[in-house]
Amino acid sequence: MILRHDLPELTDLILALSLDHPSLREALNDYELACSSENDETLSSELRAEWANIRKELVREIERQARRISATPDQQRTIE
C-alpha cells in the first residue's frame, strides 16, 4: 500500500481506526482507487496527473480524519 509512503508515521493508526470508522474506510477505498488510476498506463498522462492530485487531497483528508478520531476532546477543538 502506498499509504506507507504518503503517511508513514500514521499508517498503522489509520488502518486500525478504519476498522471502526466507515468514513475513514471509505476515504481509504477512494485513496486506493486514486493510486491505481494514477499508475494506470492505459490512461492519458493528463488523467493520471489529475488522479495524482486527487490522491494528494485524499492523503490530507485521511490524515485529518485520523488525527480528529484519535485526538482527545481538547485536542479536537484545535484540529477542527
Residue pairs with C-beta under 8 A, 6 or more apart in sequence:
1 11
1 32
2 35
3 11
3 14
3 15
3 28
3 31
3 59
3 62
4 11
6 55
6 59
7 14
7 59
7 62
7 63
10 63
10 66
10 67
13 66
13 70
14 24
14 28
14 62
14 66
15 28
17 24
17 65
17 66
17 69
17 70
18 24
18 25
18 28
19 25
21 65
21 69
23 65
24 62
24 65
24 66
24 69
27 58
27 61
27 62
27 65
28 62
30 54
30 58
31 55
31 58
31 59
31 62
34 51
34 52
34 54
34 55
34 58
35 55
37 43
37 47
37 48
37 51
38 48
38 51
38 52
38 55
39 48
40 48
40 51
43 51
64 79
67 79
68 76
68 79
68 80
71 79
